[in-house]
Amino acid sequence: MPSVGIIGAGAAGLVAAKILLDDNFIVTSFDRQNDIGGIWSKQYAYYDLHDQSSGGTLEFSDLHDGQAGPSTLSNEQREEPLKSERNN
């Protein structure tokens, strides 16, 4: 099996890892933080950070972020789908 390293475990890095895993690659992700989530990680996000993008921006095909209501999400609300995807 081919192997690949992905630098960054934010939304883009997680999507890349998911696609490559689905294609039977051996994937190793590297990130300077202790946890996944990129700018949405509690380690990195500043207090009271909110997302102003429309719902579904960071959804995965097998995990929906569930946003149908407010047009902004706190960093905790945005981080949760990313952490859930790690387990899929």
Rosetta silent file (secondary structure, phi, psi, omega in degrees, C-alpha in Angstrom):
SEQUENCE: MPSVGIIGAGAAGLVAAKILLDDNFIVTSFDRQNDIGGIWSKQYAYYDLHDQSSGGTLEFSDLHDGQAGPSTLSNEQREEPLKSERNN
SCORE:     score description
SCORE:     0.000 S_00000001
   1 L     0.000  138.378  175.719    0.000    0.000    0.000 S_00000001
   2 L   -71.243  152.236  178.280    1.267    3.500   -0.751 S_00000001
   3 E  -124.293  155.325 -177.990    1.832    5.813    2.189 S_00000001
   4 E  -147.990  148.304  173.351    1.573    9.572    2.508 S_00000001
   5 E  -109.551  137.427  179.436    2.193   12.209    5.174 S_00000001
   6 E  -116.380  126.447  178.355   -0.191   15.124    5.599 S_00000001
   7 E   -95.410  117.371 -179.688    0.991   18.316    7.240 S_00000001
   8 L   106.177  128.346 -179.802   -1.823   19.952    9.165 S_00000001
   9 L  -117.474   36.088  171.847   -4.828   18.432   10.921 S_00000001
  10 L   -86.687 -163.512 -176.447   -7.311   21.211   10.297 S_00000001
  11 H   -57.547  -46.406 -178.278  -10.351   20.898    8.058 S_00000001
  12 H   -67.045  -41.069  178.392   -8.348   20.587    4.810 S_00000001
  13 H   -64.591  -37.690  178.505   -5.897   18.081    6.284 S_00000001
  14 H   -68.182  -38.863  177.357   -8.729   15.935    7.623 S_00000001
  15 H   -64.188  -44.808  178.677  -10.479   15.936    4.249 S_00000001
  16 H   -60.123  -44.205  179.333   -7.237   14.933    2.528 S_00000001
  17 H   -61.804  -43.361 -179.155   -6.693   12.132    5.066 S_00000001
  18 H   -61.945  -45.522 -179.591  -10.249   10.867    4.639 S_00000001
  19 H   -63.584  -44.775 -178.966   -9.997   10.739    0.848 S_00000001
  20 H   -67.553  -38.747  176.429   -6.622    9.003    0.929 S_00000001
  21 H   -63.279  -40.207  177.329   -7.762    6.473    3.543 S_00000001
  22 H   -62.643  -26.211  178.514  -10.802    5.700    1.390 S_00000001
  23 L   -96.131   18.398  174.489   -8.345    5.013   -1.460 S_00000001
  24 L    66.457   32.242  171.400   -6.357    2.582    0.733 S_00000001
  25 L   -85.956  153.845  167.583   -3.347    4.783    1.473 S_00000001
  26 E   -88.920  119.403 -172.333   -1.460    4.527    4.746 S_00000001
  27 E  -113.703  132.068  171.255   -1.868    8.043    6.152 S_00000001
  28 E  -123.052  124.158  179.107    0.185    9.812    8.803 S_00000001
  29 E  -103.013  140.329  178.249   -0.924   13.314    9.806 S_00000001
  30 E  -122.008  136.636  176.734    1.424   15.839   11.380 S_00000001
  31 L  -148.536  145.888 -179.272    0.360   18.975   13.218 S_00000001
  32 L   -74.386  -16.729  178.338    2.206   21.353   15.522 S_00000001
  33 L   -89.745  166.289  178.949   -0.718   21.315   17.947 S_00000001
  34 L   -82.546   -9.556 -175.568   -1.607   18.494   20.320 S_00000001
  35 L  -138.268  165.795  178.810   -5.104   18.135   18.892 S_00000001
  36 L   -85.818  167.210  174.538   -6.900   18.279   15.556 S_00000001
  37 L   124.323  -11.936  179.704   -9.065   21.135   14.327 S_00000001
  38 H    58.473 -130.596 -177.831   -6.650   23.749   13.003 S_00000001
  39 H   -68.047  -13.226  179.604   -7.889   27.257   13.795 S_00000001
  40 H   -91.527   -3.820  177.526  -10.976   25.730   15.447 S_00000001
  41 L   -67.264  142.735  179.164   -8.920   23.844   18.030 S_00000001
  42 L   -61.926  -26.105  178.690   -9.326   25.117   21.591 S_00000001
  43 L   -70.204  -28.448 -171.453   -5.539   25.424   21.777 S_00000001
  44 L  -107.168  -35.627 -174.748   -5.428   27.834   18.850 S_00000001
  45 L   -67.919  140.125  175.322   -8.762   29.659   18.703 S_00000001
  46 L   -80.777  158.120 -178.050   -9.026   32.945   20.501 S_00000001
  47 L   -55.422  135.341  175.853  -11.769   33.482   23.047 S_00000001
  48 L    67.982   25.276  174.229  -15.187   34.096   21.474 S_00000001
  49 L   -67.587  132.914  177.645  -14.112   33.124   17.937 S_00000001
  50 E  -129.207  145.804  177.207  -17.162   32.660   15.683 S_00000001
  51 E   -90.208  131.342  179.022  -17.525   31.279   12.168 S_00000001
  52 L  -109.330   12.350  179.300  -19.457   33.513    9.773 S_00000001
  53 L   -83.679  163.545 -178.270  -19.608   31.095    6.857 S_00000001
  54 L   -71.855  158.724 -178.800  -22.782   29.457    5.701 S_00000001
  55 L   -58.689  146.226  177.125  -23.913   26.109    7.085 S_00000001
  56 L    88.629   -2.231 -176.815  -22.381   22.966    5.700 S_00000001
  57 L   -59.704  -40.116 -178.387  -19.004   24.515    4.895 S_00000001
  58 L  -110.905   30.791  176.537  -17.104   21.972    6.976 S_00000001
  59 L   -78.499  154.143  173.113  -19.440   19.018    6.571 S_00000001
  60 E  -112.057  157.676 -176.812  -18.181   15.597    5.614 S_00000001
  61 L   -59.857  -29.553 -179.219  -20.079   13.186    3.386 S_00000001
  62 L  -111.136   10.481  179.136  -20.702   10.861    6.322 S_00000001
  63 E  -151.517  109.580 -179.809  -20.923   13.480    9.086 S_00000001
  64 L   -91.168  144.636 -178.085  -23.109   16.565    8.872 S_00000001
  65 L   -78.190   -7.413  173.531  -22.394   19.544   11.089 S_00000001
  66 L    74.296    6.886 -177.825  -26.108   19.889   11.826 S_00000001
  67 L   -81.104  115.625  175.180  -26.166   23.618   11.290 S_00000001
  68 L  -130.176  -11.306 -174.327  -29.528   24.727   10.008 S_00000001
  69 L  -102.347  -97.916 -171.914  -30.200   27.669   12.270 S_00000001
  70 L   -64.295  151.269 -179.270  -27.787   30.451   13.212 S_00000001
  71 L   -86.310   -4.337  175.565  -25.445   31.896   10.608 S_00000001
  72 L  -127.257  148.392  177.404  -22.539   31.955   13.062 S_00000001
  73 E  -127.917  144.281  175.098  -21.013   29.192   15.152 S_00000001
  74 E   -72.981  165.857  179.315  -18.668   29.425   18.114 S_00000001
  75 H   -62.930  -32.229  176.985  -15.293   27.739   17.883 S_00000001
  76 H   -65.186  -41.790  179.002  -16.583   24.953   20.175 S_00000001
  77 H   -67.412  -35.977 -179.185  -19.543   24.316   17.842 S_00000001
  78 H   -75.806  -33.520 -177.235  -17.288   24.348   14.768 S_00000001
  79 H   -71.365  -31.813 -173.981  -14.634   22.118   16.374 S_00000001
  80 H   -57.451  -47.839  178.357  -17.041   19.307   17.336 S_00000001
  81 H   -62.300  -33.385  179.198  -17.657   17.892   13.812 S_00000001
  82 H   -65.329  -42.378  178.608  -13.916   17.901   13.145 S_00000001
  83 H   -68.926  -35.335  178.454  -13.242   15.877   16.288 S_00000001
  84 H   -66.023  -36.780 -178.951  -16.109   13.522   15.477 S_00000001
  85 H   -64.598  -30.234  178.738  -14.693   12.899   12.002 S_00000001
  86 H   -57.467  -31.846 -177.078  -11.438   11.703   13.565 S_00000001
  87 L   -85.710   -7.004 -178.907  -13.361    8.709   14.920 S_00000001
  88 L   -91.847    0.000    0.000  -14.928    7.782   11.540 S_00000001
